[in-house]
Amino acid sequence: MAQLLEDARKLGWILLKSLLRFVFMFINNCVAIPSYCLYLILLQPLRVMDSGTFWQIEGIMFRWMLAMVSSWGWVAGYTVMEWGDDVRPISEEEAMVIVNHQATGDVCTLMMCLQDKGTVVRKMMWLMDHVFKYTNFGLVSLIHGDFFIRQGKAHRDKQLIYLKDHLDRYYHSRDRKWIVLFPEGGFLRKRRETSQSFAKKNSLPHLSHVTLPRLGATQVILKTLGPQLENGNLGAEAGAPSLSGSKPRGLQWVVDVTIAYPKARPMDIQTWIFGYRPPTVTHVHYRLYPIKEVPVETEPLTDWLYQRFVEKEDLLAHFYETGAFPPPKGQKEAVSRAMTLDPMWLCIIQSLAFASGYMWYNVLQYFYCCLF
């Protein structure tokens, strides 16, 4: 009986905490997202006169919005441990980021772990499934210039044309540096069976922790944003100066990101919102590839991309067996580093959001009273 009462007490606390978190986040969205939109409406004259400064300001506010989402997980004890290459030194250089995709929480994890990577968050472009357009954050991403891609064979060719046009119009004009995509084209649980069936028919590696990636969006990005081709590869050396002495305009790195969850239990957006899972450390592994090592022609790029996901499979298999990623070649021990967020900074961001919401409410109420 005592155990039953204890279990009921714990369940009651979880439900109460989840309800309080949901109410807070609902209000948080109601004040932050309209404030973001209204500030940008107010700044439209600046966009006409100096679009560079306008998008710089928009990027700062976009980073604050992502920090707001990060704070939801941080407060619940959802943190990140980083492994592999240090990506901070290349935060000001252009890069394509390829990530394995297990659940909606992958996006939240990236929002958190990239917060301390210089200007990356405010200068990045996301490729997301079109359904995200209809979520609470969809309007913010739409304004920021992210691309919503529709999955399925019936839409594939048109979507790639739309993607190229989107990159031509918005990537450089808005001073984007990093572009993030999930080459698997869907969640692991939804695509694993189909991927394994395809691999078996075509004598490709059998993968359990990731799925075979799709080529289309990756190839379009490389051909559209990469530097000049040399012998079928992207030619400019990462960080190499151009003839004029400035850095080349175009992708200089591929950042290969592998996300691993303890006990292979992915975290979804509902977990971030309600916080019902105990504090959890998500592990993120980075590996950098200079752009000159990446082919762009269909067959060699397919092989290169498949190899990256075979490596991800090995990384995840090792992690799920040992609780750690393997050390880099030539090293005996893998080094991890805890990604940290400044609680004071998160409090300031949240305070600005609520203060802005209050201010805009009073401004709109004043104009309403004047007009009616």
TORVO-289623 format. One record per residue (C-alpha): x, y, z. Coordinates in steps of 0.05 Angstrom, whole numbers, plus 5000, padded with zeros to 4 digits. Each point is the difference from the previous one (the first is absolute). Last residue first. Layout:
N
XYZ...
***
This chain:
372
475960394353506250284967503350325061498049425046503049504951506250424993501050005076498549255006505249864946505350395038498049705067500449294974506550174964503250215066497549405039502649524947506650364997500849955076498249264997505249864945505350455032499249635066500849334964506450234967502650295066498549345036503649614946506150465008499949905075499649244991506350014955499749404956505049435003502349464951503849475039506449774967501949304979506949714985500849324968505949605023505649614966501150474941502649834931493149964969495050415040497549705065493549595001493650335024497849855070494649615036503549344985495249594958495250554979505950454984503849474959493849854959498850754992507050134973499749394954493350214971502650724992505949724961495249624954496450674994506250364976501649434952493150064968501450754989506649864965497149454957494250434979504850584987504349554956493949784959496350674994505650494986501450475058506149715033502150225070507450025019500850734977494550195049504449865060496649475043498650115074497449485049495450175058496949535052494050205042497949645064493450145034500350035075493349875034496550285062493949565013494649974946493550385014502650674976493350214969502750424942506749674988496949315006494650204951505450224951502749304996506049675034502949374970500849385043506349644974501949815072502750715009498850434939505150094944500550564949505149964944502150644966504350014937502250724987501650094926504850584990501950574954493350174968500250614955503050694995507549915003503650375056502950674982506850114969497650214930502449344972495849635052502749815068499849275024495649865060497849344974503449854934496050234940498549474948493649635013501449334968498649754930507050154974500050715031493250325010499350735020497650135071493949665030493350355010495849774941503549344983501049805072492950195020496849654941504149375014498049985073492650114982499849424952504449465030495749625048503449695061499849255017497049925069503150085069500549555062498549344965503950024934501149434952505350224950498150004926499049394956494550354959494049575021502449955072501350755006493050164973496949545052504350295055497950714980492649824998500449685069503950585030495950574971494650135052503949835063506150394975496150644987499850294930504050234940506449645018503950614977498050425061502150714981503450605031502850594961505550425031502450704979493950414980501150724981492750164984501450134926504849415001494949475017493550344978498950024925504849484973498649535059492550054990500749884924504249385013494949755052494150124953503449594946501449455051492850025023497549924929504049364991497949695066492550165002497049354975505849605029498450215071502150545049498250744998505750465018499350625043505850484989502250495054499850744983499650335068492850214985498049284987503849755061496350495045493349824969501349265010501750055074492949865024499449434950497050044930506650114963502849405039495649564955504350194940505849575026506050425017506250294965503050515047504050634984505350275046502550705014496850135068501949315026507150014973502150685028504849715051499049265016497250065071492749924979501649424953498749475054493150265018496750094932503349354978496649635058493350334984500649764928501749295021494050015048495449894941502649284995505549554973503450404945507449954985503150684985503650324940502650715010502250404939505250535016502050724986505450285045498750445062498849405046506349654975504050055065493749795040499349334966504449605049500849314971497549385038495350015060494850465032495749865061493250344998494950155055492849845016499250195073492850264996502550725003504749864942494549704957495550615003506150464998501849744931493350234973501450715026507049954972497049864932495950645006506150395023503849754939494450234955500350695034507450054984498749764929494650524989504950545022505149754949494549934948498250745008507350225000501249654934493450264970502150725008494950514973494349534982501049545060500750625044493050224978497549305019502550065072493150095032497649384965506149645026498550215072492849784990502049304977504849885058494950275049494649544972504649405010502450195070493650175037495449434979505849514997501950125073492649985020499549304970506849825030497850215070493449634995503449374974505350035055494650075054496149414971506249564996501950185072493049825024500049354961506949805026498050195071493749584996503849414973505050055057494550045052496349424969506349585001501050175074492849835016500749334966506549865037496650155066494349534982
***
